[in-house]
Amino acid sequence: MAPLPQSIRNAAEPWTAQELSKLKALAAENLPPSVIGLRLGRPEGAILTKALQTGITLTPLNRPPYGT
């Protein structure tokens, strides 16, 4: 069986406290949800959903990333 792509390696796993902390930190860096998803190994939709559920604010998608 081939390994899962990096972007979804944790898709079916429950979120850990460490991942939630990292999500909050990456969101504070103004990274787009797609990049956060790649770093956490989760689909972009999972990032958007978890951020909404936990009250983490993601920068609007139409705003340039990386603090510019």
PDBQT receptor file of N, H, CA, C and O in Angstrom, charges set to zero:
ATOM      1  N   MET A   1       0.839  -1.176   0.000  1.00  0.00    +0.000 N 
ATOM      2  CA  MET A   1       0.000   0.000   0.000  1.00  0.00    +0.000 C 
ATOM      3  C   MET A   1       0.890   1.247   0.000  1.00  0.00    +0.000 C 
ATOM      4  O   MET A   1       1.855   1.330   0.760  1.00  0.00    +0.000 OA
ATOM      5  N   ALA A   2       0.562   2.192  -0.842  1.00  0.00    +0.000 N 
ATOM      6  H   ALA A   2      -0.222   2.125  -1.459  1.00  0.00    +0.000 HD
ATOM      7  CA  ALA A   2       1.331   3.434  -0.932  1.00  0.00    +0.000 C 
ATOM      8  C   ALA A   2       1.029   4.330   0.262  1.00  0.00    +0.000 C 
ATOM      9  O   ALA A   2      -0.101   4.349   0.750  1.00  0.00    +0.000 OA
ATOM     10  N   PRO A   3       2.031   5.075   0.741  1.00  0.00    +0.000 N 
ATOM     11  CA  PRO A   3       1.782   5.982   1.858  1.00  0.00    +0.000 C 
ATOM     12  C   PRO A   3       0.851   7.121   1.429  1.00  0.00    +0.000 C 
ATOM     13  O   PRO A   3       0.796   7.483   0.254  1.00  0.00    +0.000 OA
ATOM     14  N   LEU A   4       0.130   7.672   2.391  1.00  0.00    +0.000 N 
ATOM     15  H   LEU A   4       0.175   7.378   3.345  1.00  0.00    +0.000 HD
ATOM     16  CA  LEU A   4      -0.769   8.781   2.107  1.00  0.00    +0.000 C 
ATOM     17  C   LEU A   4       0.032  10.037   1.762  1.00  0.00    +0.000 C 
ATOM     18  O   LEU A   4       1.135  10.227   2.275  1.00  0.00    +0.000 OA
ATOM     19  N   PRO A   5      -0.508  10.885   0.908  1.00  0.00    +0.000 N 
ATOM     20  CA  PRO A   5       0.169  12.152   0.629  1.00  0.00    +0.000 C 
ATOM     21  C   PRO A   5       0.318  12.967   1.910  1.00  0.00    +0.000 C 
ATOM     22  O   PRO A   5      -0.510  12.866   2.816  1.00  0.00    +0.000 OA
ATOM     23  N   GLN A   6       1.359  13.761   1.982  1.00  0.00    +0.000 N 
ATOM     24  H   GLN A   6       2.032  13.842   1.247  1.00  0.00    +0.000 HD
ATOM     25  CA  GLN A   6       1.628  14.569   3.166  1.00  0.00    +0.000 C 
ATOM     26  C   GLN A   6       0.438  15.437   3.557  1.00  0.00    +0.000 C 
ATOM     27  O   GLN A   6       0.217  15.686   4.742  1.00  0.00    +0.000 OA
ATOM     28  N   SER A   7      -0.330  15.899   2.569  1.00  0.00    +0.000 N 
ATOM     29  H   SER A   7      -0.150  15.697   1.606  1.00  0.00    +0.000 HD
ATOM     30  CA  SER A   7      -1.408  16.841   2.860  1.00  0.00    +0.000 C 
ATOM     31  C   SER A   7      -2.586  16.211   3.587  1.00  0.00    +0.000 C 
ATOM     32  O   SER A   7      -3.418  16.937   4.132  1.00  0.00    +0.000 OA
ATOM     33  N   ILE A   8      -2.688  14.883   3.615  1.00  0.00    +0.000 N 
ATOM     34  H   ILE A   8      -2.013  14.293   3.173  1.00  0.00    +0.000 HD
ATOM     35  CA  ILE A   8      -3.830  14.264   4.291  1.00  0.00    +0.000 C 
ATOM     36  C   ILE A   8      -3.422  13.123   5.222  1.00  0.00    +0.000 C 
ATOM     37  O   ILE A   8      -4.260  12.290   5.570  1.00  0.00    +0.000 OA
ATOM     38  N   ARG A   9      -2.183  13.068   5.624  1.00  0.00    +0.000 N 
ATOM     39  H   ARG A   9      -1.503  13.744   5.342  1.00  0.00    +0.000 HD
ATOM     40  CA  ARG A   9      -1.714  11.933   6.421  1.00  0.00    +0.000 C 
ATOM     41  C   ARG A   9      -2.434  11.814   7.759  1.00  0.00    +0.000 C 
ATOM     42  O   ARG A   9      -2.490  10.720   8.321  1.00  0.00    +0.000 OA
ATOM     43  N   ASN A  10      -2.987  12.908   8.288  1.00  0.00    +0.000 N 
ATOM     44  H   ASN A  10      -2.941  13.796   7.832  1.00  0.00    +0.000 HD
ATOM     45  CA  ASN A  10      -3.686  12.879   9.577  1.00  0.00    +0.000 C 
ATOM     46  C   ASN A  10      -5.183  13.117   9.430  1.00  0.00    +0.000 C 
ATOM     47  O   ASN A  10      -5.860  13.415  10.414  1.00  0.00    +0.000 OA
ATOM     48  N   ALA A  11      -5.702  12.992   8.228  1.00  0.00    +0.000 N 
ATOM     49  H   ALA A  11      -5.152  12.751   7.428  1.00  0.00    +0.000 HD
ATOM     50  CA  ALA A  11      -7.090  13.364   7.945  1.00  0.00    +0.000 C 
ATOM     51  C   ALA A  11      -8.101  12.642   8.830  1.00  0.00    +0.000 C 
ATOM     52  O   ALA A  11      -9.070  13.259   9.272  1.00  0.00    +0.000 OA
ATOM     53  N   ALA A  12      -7.909  11.383   9.094  1.00  0.00    +0.000 N 
ATOM     54  H   ALA A  12      -7.122  10.881   8.736  1.00  0.00    +0.000 HD
ATOM     55  CA  ALA A  12      -8.896  10.613   9.859  1.00  0.00    +0.000 C 
ATOM     56  C   ALA A  12      -8.581  10.553  11.346  1.00  0.00    +0.000 C 
ATOM     57  O   ALA A  12      -9.343   9.967  12.115  1.00  0.00    +0.000 OA
ATOM     58  N   GLU A  13      -7.484  11.143  11.758  1.00  0.00    +0.000 N 
ATOM     59  H   GLU A  13      -6.865  11.620  11.134  1.00  0.00    +0.000 HD
ATOM     60  CA  GLU A  13      -7.070  11.085  13.159  1.00  0.00    +0.000 C 
ATOM     61  C   GLU A  13      -7.725  12.200  13.975  1.00  0.00    +0.000 C 
ATOM     62  O   GLU A  13      -7.983  13.282  13.448  1.00  0.00    +0.000 OA
ATOM     63  N   PRO A  14      -7.996  11.944  15.255  1.00  0.00    +0.000 N 
ATOM     64  CA  PRO A  14      -8.516  13.013  16.120  1.00  0.00    +0.000 C 
ATOM     65  C   PRO A  14      -7.452  14.097  16.319  1.00  0.00    +0.000 C 
ATOM     66  O   PRO A  14      -6.253  13.826  16.259  1.00  0.00    +0.000 OA
ATOM     67  N   TRP A  15      -7.906  15.304  16.550  1.00  0.00    +0.000 N 
ATOM     68  H   TRP A  15      -8.880  15.525  16.598  1.00  0.00    +0.000 HD
ATOM     69  CA  TRP A  15      -6.982  16.414  16.775  1.00  0.00    +0.000 C 
ATOM     70  C   TRP A  15      -6.367  16.297  18.161  1.00  0.00    +0.000 C 
ATOM     71  O   TRP A  15      -7.057  15.979  19.129  1.00  0.00    +0.000 OA
ATOM     72  N   THR A  16      -5.070  16.555  18.252  1.00  0.00    +0.000 N 
ATOM     73  H   THR A  16      -4.509  16.813  17.466  1.00  0.00    +0.000 HD
ATOM     74  CA  THR A  16      -4.380  16.548  19.546  1.00  0.00    +0.000 C 
ATOM     75  C   THR A  16      -4.250  17.986  20.042  1.00  0.00    +0.000 C 
ATOM     76  O   THR A  16      -4.414  18.934  19.275  1.00  0.00    +0.000 OA
ATOM     77  N   ALA A  17      -3.956  18.133  21.318  1.00  0.00    +0.000 N 
ATOM     78  H   ALA A  17      -3.823  17.362  21.941  1.00  0.00    +0.000 HD
ATOM     79  CA  ALA A  17      -3.746  19.465  21.887  1.00  0.00    +0.000 C 
ATOM     80  C   ALA A  17      -2.560  20.146  21.205  1.00  0.00    +0.000 C 
ATOM     81  O   ALA A  17      -2.572  21.358  20.990  1.00  0.00    +0.000 OA
ATOM     82  N   GLN A  18      -1.543  19.365  20.869  1.00  0.00    +0.000 N 
ATOM     83  H   GLN A  18      -1.533  18.381  21.043  1.00  0.00    +0.000 HD
ATOM     84  CA  GLN A  18      -0.366  19.915  20.197  1.00  0.00    +0.000 C 
ATOM     85  C   GLN A  18      -0.730  20.449  18.806  1.00  0.00    +0.000 C 
ATOM     86  O   GLN A  18      -0.252  21.508  18.400  1.00  0.00    +0.000 OA
ATOM     87  N   GLU A  19      -1.572  19.715  18.083  1.00  0.00    +0.000 N 
ATOM     88  H   GLU A  19      -1.960  18.854  18.413  1.00  0.00    +0.000 HD
ATOM     89  CA  GLU A  19      -1.996  20.173  16.753  1.00  0.00    +0.000 C 
ATOM     90  C   GLU A  19      -2.840  21.441  16.847  1.00  0.00    +0.000 C 
ATOM     91  O   GLU A  19      -2.703  22.344  16.022  1.00  0.00    +0.000 OA
ATOM     92  N   LEU A  20      -3.708  21.508  17.847  1.00  0.00    +0.000 N 
ATOM     93  H   LEU A  20      -3.820  20.775  18.517  1.00  0.00    +0.000 HD
ATOM     94  CA  LEU A  20      -4.519  22.717  18.024  1.00  0.00    +0.000 C 
ATOM     95  C   LEU A  20      -3.650  23.926  18.337  1.00  0.00    +0.000 C 
ATOM     96  O   LEU A  20      -3.900  25.028  17.849  1.00  0.00    +0.000 OA
ATOM     97  N   SER A  21      -2.636  23.707  19.149  1.00  0.00    +0.000 N 
ATOM     98  H   SER A  21      -2.434  22.812  19.545  1.00  0.00    +0.000 HD
ATOM     99  CA  SER A  21      -1.704  24.777  19.471  1.00  0.00    +0.000 C 
ATOM    100  C   SER A  21      -0.956  25.238  18.215  1.00  0.00    +0.000 C 
ATOM    101  O   SER A  21      -0.773  26.434  17.991  1.00  0.00    +0.000 OA
ATOM    102  N   LYS A  22      -0.532  24.277  17.412  1.00  0.00    +0.000 N 
ATOM    103  H   LYS A  22      -0.681  23.305  17.594  1.00  0.00    +0.000 HD
ATOM    104  CA  LYS A  22       0.182  24.598  16.174  1.00  0.00    +0.000 C 
ATOM    105  C   LYS A  22      -0.749  25.313  15.190  1.00  0.00    +0.000 C 
ATOM    106  O   LYS A  22      -0.326  26.243  14.502  1.00  0.00    +0.000 OA
ATOM    107  N   LEU A  23      -2.012  24.883  15.119  1.00  0.00    +0.000 N 
ATOM    108  H   LEU A  23      -2.355  24.128  15.678  1.00  0.00    +0.000 HD
ATOM    109  CA  LEU A  23      -2.986  25.554  14.255  1.00  0.00    +0.000 C 
ATOM    110  C   LEU A  23      -3.125  27.019  14.658  1.00  0.00    +0.000 C 
ATOM    111  O   LEU A  23      -3.135  27.907  13.806  1.00  0.00    +0.000 OA
ATOM    112  N   LYS A  24      -3.231  27.259  15.948  1.00  0.00    +0.000 N 
ATOM    113  H   LYS A  24      -3.222  26.537  16.640  1.00  0.00    +0.000 HD
ATOM    114  CA  LYS A  24      -3.361  28.628  16.440  1.00  0.00    +0.000 C 
ATOM    115  C   LYS A  24      -2.117  29.451  16.098  1.00  0.00    +0.000 C 
ATOM    116  O   LYS A  24      -2.231  30.605  15.683  1.00  0.00    +0.000 OA
ATOM    117  N   ALA A  25      -0.940  28.867  16.269  1.00  0.00    +0.000 N 
ATOM    118  H   ALA A  25      -0.848  27.930  16.606  1.00  0.00    +0.000 HD
ATOM    119  CA  ALA A  25       0.308  29.573  15.977  1.00  0.00    +0.000 C 
ATOM    120  C   ALA A  25       0.445  29.869  14.481  1.00  0.00    +0.000 C 
ATOM    121  O   ALA A  25       0.856  30.966  14.101  1.00  0.00    +0.000 OA
ATOM    122  N   LEU A  26       0.104  28.897  13.636  1.00  0.00    +0.000 N 
ATOM    123  H   LEU A  26      -0.230  28.007  13.945  1.00  0.00    +0.000 HD
ATOM    124  CA  LEU A  26       0.208  29.102  12.189  1.00  0.00    +0.000 C 
ATOM    125  C   LEU A  26      -0.806  30.122  11.711  1.00  0.00    +0.000 C 
ATOM    126  O   LEU A  26      -0.513  30.906  10.808  1.00  0.00    +0.000 OA
ATOM    127  N   ALA A  27      -1.994  30.125  12.300  1.00  0.00    +0.000 N 
ATOM    128  H   ALA A  27      -2.232  29.488  13.033  1.00  0.00    +0.000 HD
ATOM    129  CA  ALA A  27      -3.007  31.119  11.942  1.00  0.00    +0.000 C 
ATOM    130  C   ALA A  27      -2.529  32.514  12.333  1.00  0.00    +0.000 C 
ATOM    131  O   ALA A  27      -2.778  33.478  11.609  1.00  0.00    +0.000 OA
ATOM    132  N   ALA A  28      -1.847  32.628  13.465  1.00  0.00    +0.000 N 
ATOM    133  H   ALA A  28      -1.645  31.845  14.052  1.00  0.00    +0.000 HD
ATOM    134  CA  ALA A  28      -1.321  33.918  13.908  1.00  0.00    +0.000 C 
ATOM    135  C   ALA A  28      -0.230  34.437  12.969  1.00  0.00    +0.000 C 
ATOM    136  O   ALA A  28       0.014  35.642  12.905  1.00  0.00    +0.000 OA
ATOM    137  N   GLU A  29       0.420  33.533  12.246  1.00  0.00    +0.000 N 
ATOM    138  H   GLU A  29       0.221  32.555  12.298  1.00  0.00    +0.000 HD
ATOM    139  CA  GLU A  29       1.449  33.919  11.276  1.00  0.00    +0.000 C 
ATOM    140  C   GLU A  29       0.844  34.354   9.947  1.00  0.00    +0.000 C 
ATOM    141  O   GLU A  29       1.568  34.676   9.005  1.00  0.00    +0.000 OA
ATOM    142  N   ASN A  30      -0.491  34.364   9.871  1.00  0.00    +0.000 N 
ATOM    143  H   ASN A  30      -1.080  34.103  10.637  1.00  0.00    +0.000 HD
ATOM    144  CA  ASN A  30      -1.193  34.800   8.669  1.00  0.00    +0.000 C 
ATOM    145  C   ASN A  30      -0.998  33.846   7.496  1.00  0.00    +0.000 C 
ATOM    146  O   ASN A  30      -1.030  34.265   6.339  1.00  0.00    +0.000 OA
ATOM    147  N   LEU A  31      -0.795  32.569   7.793  1.00  0.00    +0.000 N 
ATOM    148  H   LEU A  31      -0.769  32.228   8.733  1.00  0.00    +0.000 HD
ATOM    149  CA  LEU A  31      -0.657  31.584   6.722  1.00  0.00    +0.000 C 
ATOM    150  C   LEU A  31      -2.037  31.198   6.200  1.00  0.00    +0.000 C 
ATOM    151  O   LEU A  31      -2.983  31.095   6.981  1.00  0.00    +0.000 OA
ATOM    152  N   PRO A  32      -2.164  30.986   4.902  1.00  0.00    +0.000 N 
ATOM    153  CA  PRO A  32      -3.460  30.563   4.366  1.00  0.00    +0.000 C 
ATOM    154  C   PRO A  32      -3.800  29.142   4.818  1.00  0.00    +0.000 C 
ATOM    155  O   PRO A  32      -2.901  28.350   5.103  1.00  0.00    +0.000 OA
ATOM    156  N   PRO A  33      -5.089  28.816   4.885  1.00  0.00    +0.000 N 
ATOM    157  CA  PRO A  33      -5.499  27.489   5.338  1.00  0.00    +0.000 C 
ATOM    158  C   PRO A  33      -4.873  26.342   4.543  1.00  0.00    +0.000 C 
ATOM    159  O   PRO A  33      -4.608  25.277   5.102  1.00  0.00    +0.000 OA
ATOM    160  N   SER A  34      -4.637  26.548   3.254  1.00  0.00    +0.000 N 
ATOM    161  H   SER A  34      -4.852  27.412   2.800  1.00  0.00    +0.000 HD
ATOM    162  CA  SER A  34      -4.032  25.475   2.449  1.00  0.00    +0.000 C 
ATOM    163  C   SER A  34      -2.620  25.157   2.927  1.00  0.00    +0.000 C 
ATOM    164  O   SER A  34      -2.233  23.989   2.962  1.00  0.00    +0.000 OA
ATOM    165  N   VAL A  35      -1.851  26.167   3.292  1.00  0.00    +0.000 N 
ATOM    166  H   VAL A  35      -2.165  27.116   3.264  1.00  0.00    +0.000 HD
ATOM    167  CA  VAL A  35      -0.484  25.963   3.781  1.00  0.00    +0.000 C 
ATOM    168  C   VAL A  35      -0.519  25.332   5.173  1.00  0.00    +0.000 C 
ATOM    169  O   VAL A  35       0.277  24.443   5.478  1.00  0.00    +0.000 OA
ATOM    170  N   ILE A  36      -1.438  25.793   6.006  1.00  0.00    +0.000 N 
ATOM    171  H   ILE A  36      -2.084  26.515   5.758  1.00  0.00    +0.000 HD
ATOM    172  CA  ILE A  36      -1.578  25.205   7.343  1.00  0.00    +0.000 C 
ATOM    173  C   ILE A  36      -1.924  23.725   7.208  1.00  0.00    +0.000 C 
ATOM    174  O   ILE A  36      -1.396  22.889   7.941  1.00  0.00    +0.000 OA
ATOM    175  N   GLY A  37      -2.806  23.409   6.274  1.00  0.00    +0.000 N 
ATOM    176  H   GLY A  37      -3.234  24.088   5.678  1.00  0.00    +0.000 HD
ATOM    177  CA  GLY A  37      -3.176  22.019   6.037  1.00  0.00    +0.000 C 
ATOM    178  C   GLY A  37      -1.994  21.163   5.651  1.00  0.00    +0.000 C 
ATOM    179  O   GLY A  37      -1.855  20.038   6.130  1.00  0.00    +0.000 OA
ATOM    180  N   LEU A  38      -1.143  21.683   4.790  1.00  0.00    +0.000 N 
ATOM    181  H   LEU A  38      -1.257  22.597   4.401  1.00  0.00    +0.000 HD
ATOM    182  CA  LEU A  38       0.051  20.939   4.391  1.00  0.00    +0.000 C 
ATOM    183  C   LEU A  38       0.971  20.697   5.580  1.00  0.00    +0.000 C 
ATOM    184  O   LEU A  38       1.526  19.609   5.733  1.00  0.00    +0.000 OA
ATOM    185  N   ARG A  39       1.130  21.707   6.414  1.00  0.00    +0.000 N 
ATOM    186  H   ARG A  39       0.679  22.591   6.289  1.00  0.00    +0.000 HD
ATOM    187  CA  ARG A  39       2.026  21.574   7.563  1.00  0.00    +0.000 C 
ATOM    188  C   ARG A  39       1.494  20.611   8.622  1.00  0.00    +0.000 C 
ATOM    189  O   ARG A  39       2.263  19.926   9.296  1.00  0.00    +0.000 OA
ATOM    190  N   LEU A  40       0.165  20.568   8.759  1.00  0.00    +0.000 N 
ATOM    191  H   LEU A  40      -0.460  21.124   8.212  1.00  0.00    +0.000 HD
ATOM    192  CA  LEU A  40      -0.424  19.677   9.766  1.00  0.00    +0.000 C 
ATOM    193  C   LEU A  40      -0.833  18.333   9.195  1.00  0.00    +0.000 C 
ATOM    194  O   LEU A  40      -1.229  17.437   9.940  1.00  0.00    +0.000 OA
ATOM    195  N   GLY A  41      -0.742  18.185   7.878  1.00  0.00    +0.000 N 
ATOM    196  H   GLY A  41      -0.420  18.913   7.273  1.00  0.00    +0.000 HD
ATOM    197  CA  GLY A  41      -1.114  16.919   7.256  1.00  0.00    +0.000 C 
ATOM    198  C   GLY A  41      -2.616  16.681   7.242  1.00  0.00    +0.000 C 
ATOM    199  O   GLY A  41      -3.080  15.549   7.380  1.00  0.00    +0.000 OA
ATOM    200  N   ARG A  42      -3.368  17.763   7.073  1.00  0.00    +0.000 N 
ATOM    201  H   ARG A  42      -2.991  18.682   6.961  1.00  0.00    +0.000 HD
ATOM    202  CA  ARG A  42      -4.830  17.670   7.056  1.00  0.00    +0.000 C 
ATOM    203  C   ARG A  42      -5.376  18.431   5.861  1.00  0.00    +0.000 C 
ATOM    204  O   ARG A  42      -4.758  19.387   5.393  1.00  0.00    +0.000 OA
ATOM    205  N   PRO A  43      -6.537  18.010   5.365  1.00  0.00    +0.000 N 
ATOM    206  CA  PRO A  43      -7.143  18.729   4.240  1.00  0.00    +0.000 C 
ATOM    207  C   PRO A  43      -7.528  20.160   4.646  1.00  0.00    +0.000 C 
ATOM    208  O   PRO A  43      -7.782  20.436   5.818  1.00  0.00    +0.000 OA
ATOM    209  N   GLU A  44      -7.565  21.051   3.669  1.00  0.00    +0.000 N 
ATOM    210  H   GLU A  44      -7.359  20.827   2.716  1.00  0.00    +0.000 HD
ATOM    211  CA  GLU A  44      -7.905  22.447   3.932  1.00  0.00    +0.000 C 
ATOM    212  C   GLU A  44      -9.271  22.564   4.608  1.00  0.00    +0.000 C 
ATOM    213  O   GLU A  44      -9.451  23.387   5.505  1.00  0.00    +0.000 OA
ATOM    214  N   GLY A  45     -10.223  21.752   4.185  1.00  0.00    +0.000 N 
ATOM    215  H   GLY A  45     -10.077  21.084   3.456  1.00  0.00    +0.000 HD
ATOM    216  CA  GLY A  45     -11.550  21.790   4.791  1.00  0.00    +0.000 C 
ATOM    217  C   GLY A  45     -11.522  21.465   6.279  1.00  0.00    +0.000 C 
ATOM    218  O   GLY A  45     -12.278  22.044   7.060  1.00  0.00    +0.000 OA
ATOM    219  N   ALA A  46     -10.654  20.541   6.668  1.00  0.00    +0.000 N 
ATOM    220  H   ALA A  46     -10.040  20.071   6.034  1.00  0.00    +0.000 HD
ATOM    221  CA  ALA A  46     -10.521  20.186   8.085  1.00  0.00    +0.000 C 
ATOM    222  C   ALA A  46      -9.943  21.354   8.878  1.00  0.00    +0.000 C 
ATOM    223  O   ALA A  46     -10.325  21.584  10.025  1.00  0.00    +0.000 OA
ATOM    224  N   ILE A  47      -9.025  22.082   8.264  1.00  0.00    +0.000 N 
ATOM    225  H   ILE A  47      -8.714  21.895   7.332  1.00  0.00    +0.000 HD
ATOM    226  CA  ILE A  47      -8.435  23.253   8.922  1.00  0.00    +0.000 C 
ATOM    227  C   ILE A  47      -9.504  24.319   9.138  1.00  0.00    +0.000 C 
ATOM    228  O   ILE A  47      -9.623  24.879  10.228  1.00  0.00    +0.000 OA
ATOM    229  N   LEU A  48     -10.273  24.592   8.100  1.00  0.00    +0.000 N 
ATOM    230  H   LEU A  48     -10.176  24.138   7.215  1.00  0.00    +0.000 HD
ATOM    231  CA  LEU A  48     -11.323  25.606   8.191  1.00  0.00    +0.000 C 
ATOM    232  C   LEU A  48     -12.368  25.225   9.242  1.00  0.00    +0.000 C 
ATOM    233  O   LEU A  48     -12.805  26.068  10.025  1.00  0.00    +0.000 OA
ATOM    234  N   THR A  49     -12.761  23.967   9.253  1.00  0.00    +0.000 N 
ATOM    235  H   THR A  49     -12.407  23.281   8.616  1.00  0.00    +0.000 HD
ATOM    236  CA  THR A  49     -13.772  23.504  10.197  1.00  0.00    +0.000 C 
ATOM    237  C   THR A  49     -13.270  23.588  11.631  1.00  0.00    +0.000 C 
ATOM    238  O   THR A  49     -13.978  24.089  12.505  1.00  0.00    +0.000 OA
ATOM    239  N   LYS A  50     -12.056  23.103  11.883  1.00  0.00    +0.000 N 
ATOM    240  H   LYS A  50     -11.481  22.696  11.173  1.00  0.00    +0.000 HD
ATOM    241  CA  LYS A  50     -11.519  23.113  13.245  1.00  0.00    +0.000 C 
ATOM    242  C   LYS A  50     -11.299  24.539  13.743  1.00  0.00    +0.000 C 
ATOM    243  O   LYS A  50     -11.535  24.830  14.916  1.00  0.00    +0.000 OA
ATOM    244  N   ALA A  51     -10.850  25.425  12.862  1.00  0.00    +0.000 N 
ATOM    245  H   ALA A  51     -10.659  25.189  11.909  1.00  0.00    +0.000 HD
ATOM    246  CA  ALA A  51     -10.665  26.822  13.254  1.00  0.00    +0.000 C 
ATOM    247  C   ALA A  51     -12.007  27.436  13.661  1.00  0.00    +0.000 C 
ATOM    248  O   ALA A  51     -12.085  28.155  14.658  1.00  0.00    +0.000 OA
ATOM    249  N   LEU A  52     -13.043  27.159  12.903  1.00  0.00    +0.000 N 
ATOM    250  H   LEU A  52     -12.980  26.576  12.094  1.00  0.00    +0.000 HD
ATOM    251  CA  LEU A  52     -14.369  27.667  13.215  1.00  0.00    +0.000 C 
ATOM    252  C   LEU A  52     -14.874  27.100  14.541  1.00  0.00    +0.000 C 
ATOM    253  O   LEU A  52     -15.424  27.836  15.361  1.00  0.00    +0.000 OA
ATOM    254  N   GLN A  53     -14.692  25.808  14.753  1.00  0.00    +0.000 N 
ATOM    255  H   GLN A  53     -14.246  25.211  14.086  1.00  0.00    +0.000 HD
ATOM    256  CA  GLN A  53     -15.156  25.149  15.976  1.00  0.00    +0.000 C 
ATOM    257  C   GLN A  53     -14.449  25.666  17.221  1.00  0.00    +0.000 C 
ATOM    258  O   GLN A  53     -15.052  25.741  18.291  1.00  0.00    +0.000 OA
ATOM    259  N   THR A  54     -13.185  26.021  17.088  1.00  0.00    +0.000 N 
ATOM    260  H   THR A  54     -12.695  25.960  16.219  1.00  0.00    +0.000 HD
ATOM    261  CA  THR A  54     -12.394  26.416  18.258  1.00  0.00    +0.000 C 
ATOM    262  C   THR A  54     -12.229  27.917  18.403  1.00  0.00    +0.000 C 
ATOM    263  O   THR A  54     -11.576  28.384  19.336  1.00  0.00    +0.000 OA
ATOM    264  N   GLY A  55     -12.818  28.679  17.483  1.00  0.00    +0.000 N 
ATOM    265  H   GLY A  55     -13.348  28.299  16.725  1.00  0.00    +0.000 HD
ATOM    266  CA  GLY A  55     -12.746  30.134  17.579  1.00  0.00    +0.000 C 
ATOM    267  C   GLY A  55     -11.426  30.725  17.116  1.00  0.00    +0.000 C 
ATOM    268  O   GLY A  55     -11.112  31.869  17.446  1.00  0.00    +0.000 OA
ATOM    269  N   ILE A  56     -10.656  29.972  16.364  1.00  0.00    +0.000 N 
ATOM    270  H   ILE A  56     -10.910  29.043  16.096  1.00  0.00    +0.000 HD
ATOM    271  CA  ILE A  56      -9.392  30.484  15.827  1.00  0.00    +0.000 C 
ATOM    272  C   ILE A  56      -9.708  31.256  14.560  1.00  0.00    +0.000 C 
ATOM    273  O   ILE A  56     -10.361  30.741  13.653  1.00  0.00    +0.000 OA
ATOM    274  N   THR A  57      -9.242  32.495  14.504  1.00  0.00    +0.000 N 
ATOM    275  H   THR A  57      -8.712  32.914  15.241  1.00  0.00    +0.000 HD
ATOM    276  CA  THR A  57      -9.521  33.344  13.358  1.00  0.00    +0.000 C 
ATOM    277  C   THR A  57      -8.475  33.122  12.284  1.00  0.00    +0.000 C 
ATOM    278  O   THR A  57      -7.275  33.259  12.523  1.00  0.00    +0.000 OA
ATOM    279  N   LEU A  58      -8.947  32.778  11.103  1.00  0.00    +0.000 N 
ATOM    280  H   LEU A  58      -9.921  32.667  10.908  1.00  0.00    +0.000 HD
ATOM    281  CA  LEU A  58      -8.070  32.662   9.948  1.00  0.00    +0.000 C 
ATOM    282  C   LEU A  58      -8.228  33.933   9.125  1.00  0.00    +0.000 C 
ATOM    283  O   LEU A  58      -9.332  34.455   8.972  1.00  0.00    +0.000 OA
ATOM    284  N   THR A  59      -7.129  34.416   8.608  1.00  0.00    +0.000 N 
ATOM    285  H   THR A  59      -6.232  33.992   8.732  1.00  0.00    +0.000 HD
ATOM    286  CA  THR A  59      -7.155  35.612   7.785  1.00  0.00    +0.000 C 
ATOM    287  C   THR A  59      -8.041  35.375   6.580  1.00  0.00    +0.000 C 
ATOM    288  O   THR A  59      -8.034  34.280   6.017  1.00  0.00    +0.000 OA
ATOM    289  N   PRO A  60      -8.809  36.383   6.170  1.00  0.00    +0.000 N 
ATOM    290  CA  PRO A  60      -9.634  36.196   4.972  1.00  0.00    +0.000 C 
ATOM    291  C   PRO A  60      -8.812  35.704   3.786  1.00  0.00    +0.000 C 
ATOM    292  O   PRO A  60      -7.675  36.131   3.583  1.00  0.00    +0.000 OA
ATOM    293  N   LEU A  61      -9.402  34.803   3.010  1.00  0.00    +0.000 N 
ATOM    294  H   LEU A  61     -10.326  34.457   3.175  1.00  0.00    +0.000 HD
ATOM    295  CA  LEU A  61      -8.686  34.192   1.900  1.00  0.00    +0.000 C 
ATOM    296  C   LEU A  61      -8.284  35.191   0.827  1.00  0.00    +0.000 C 
ATOM    297  O   LEU A  61      -7.359  34.924   0.059  1.00  0.00    +0.000 OA
ATOM    298  N   ASN A  62      -8.957  36.333   0.755  1.00  0.00    +0.000 N 
ATOM    299  H   ASN A  62      -9.708  36.549   1.378  1.00  0.00    +0.000 HD
ATOM    300  CA  ASN A  62      -8.616  37.308  -0.293  1.00  0.00    +0.000 C 
ATOM    301  C   ASN A  62      -7.518  38.279   0.160  1.00  0.00    +0.000 C 
ATOM    302  O   ASN A  62      -7.208  39.232  -0.555  1.00  0.00    +0.000 OA
ATOM    303  N   ARG A  63      -6.939  38.051   1.319  1.00  0.00    +0.000 N 
ATOM    304  H   ARG A  63      -7.191  37.278   1.900  1.00  0.00    +0.000 HD
ATOM    305  CA  ARG A  63      -5.877  38.907   1.831  1.00  0.00    +0.000 C 
ATOM    306  C   ARG A  63      -4.534  38.237   1.590  1.00  0.00    +0.000 C 
ATOM    307  O   ARG A  63      -4.419  37.024   1.768  1.00  0.00    +0.000 OA
ATOM    308  N   PRO A  64      -3.512  38.992   1.190  1.00  0.00    +0.000 N 
ATOM    309  CA  PRO A  64      -2.206  38.381   0.923  1.00  0.00    +0.000 C 
ATOM    310  C   PRO A  64      -1.638  37.715   2.180  1.00  0.00    +0.000 C 
ATOM    311  O   PRO A  64      -1.761  38.258   3.278  1.00  0.00    +0.000 OA
ATOM    312  N   PRO A  65      -1.019  36.550   2.022  1.00  0.00    +0.000 N 
ATOM    313  CA  PRO A  65      -0.449  35.850   3.176  1.00  0.00    +0.000 C 
ATOM    314  C   PRO A  65       0.919  36.400   3.585  1.00  0.00    +0.000 C 
ATOM    315  O   PRO A  65       1.466  37.297   2.943  1.00  0.00    +0.000 OA
ATOM    316  N   TYR A  66       1.440  35.850   4.645  1.00  0.00    +0.000 N 
ATOM    317  H   TYR A  66       0.996  35.121   5.166  1.00  0.00    +0.000 HD
ATOM    318  CA  TYR A  66       2.801  36.122   5.132  1.00  0.00    +0.000 C 
ATOM    319  C   TYR A  66       2.996  37.564   5.606  1.00  0.00    +0.000 C 
ATOM    320  O   TYR A  66       4.099  38.100   5.500  1.00  0.00    +0.000 OA
ATOM    321  N   GLY A  67       1.950  38.193   6.124  1.00  0.00    +0.000 N 
ATOM    322  H   GLY A  67       1.054  37.758   6.210  1.00  0.00    +0.000 HD
ATOM    323  CA  GLY A  67       2.090  39.499   6.740  1.00  0.00    +0.000 C 
ATOM    324  C   GLY A  67       2.334  40.645   5.783  1.00  0.00    +0.000 C 
ATOM    325  O   GLY A  67       2.771  41.715   6.206  1.00  0.00    +0.000 OA
ATOM    326  N   THR A  68       2.060  40.447   4.486  1.00  0.00    +0.000 N 
ATOM    327  H   THR A  68       1.705  39.577   4.142  1.00  0.00    +0.000 HD
ATOM    328  CA  THR A  68       2.272  41.556   3.545  1.00  0.00    +0.000 C 
ATOM    329  C   THR A  68       1.035  42.371   3.373  1.00  0.00    +0.000 C 
ATOM    330  O   THR A  68       1.035  43.343   2.618  1.00  0.00    +0.000 OA
TER     331      THR A  68
